[in-house]
């Protein structure tokens, strides 16, 4: 999977120095999108704290970036202190960018990252009403089950191979260059 360019933006890994962009994206989510992302309503203070701990938690975050702003994000989160056998995936897409295939592309990145880290099981959890998330999970052959008003999806990633590792490394290289160019343009604008 190479760097996917949509008419208005690019999907790439977010770097720890871009925590503010991740936070701003989460803060821009409308009330319903926040509830679907976190399984309940959350205040701005919760989001600020959550985003500030992005790199502390060891998460990998992929973003859909439009003109330097993150408009959708997908997280691959460890379920412990180190990458083990299992991890969790979480997604958020701002309302105007929904239904464009961005969530599906982000899911592909998360699955590949899980695969390349030797994970054997990837969990997704969403509210039972979140049909969009369930459709994305089904697209990637997730096994879905209902538990207490939520849907739990389980994906078994393929074993990493040379091509999956190379693809992620190439995406990281291009993504890093795009992040540097974006930072450079922000610095020029601020001067």
Buried (B, 14 or more C-beta within 10 A) or exposed (E): BEBBEBEEBBBBBBBEEBBEBBBBBBEBBEEEBBBBBBBEEBEEEBBEEBBEEBBEEBBBBBBBBBEBBBBBBBBBBBBEEEBBEBBBBBBBBBEEBEEBEBBBBBBBBBBBBBBBBEBEBBBBBBBEBBEBBBEBBEEBEBEEEEEEEBBBBBBBBEEBEEEBEEBBEEBBEBBEEBBEEBBEEEEEEEE
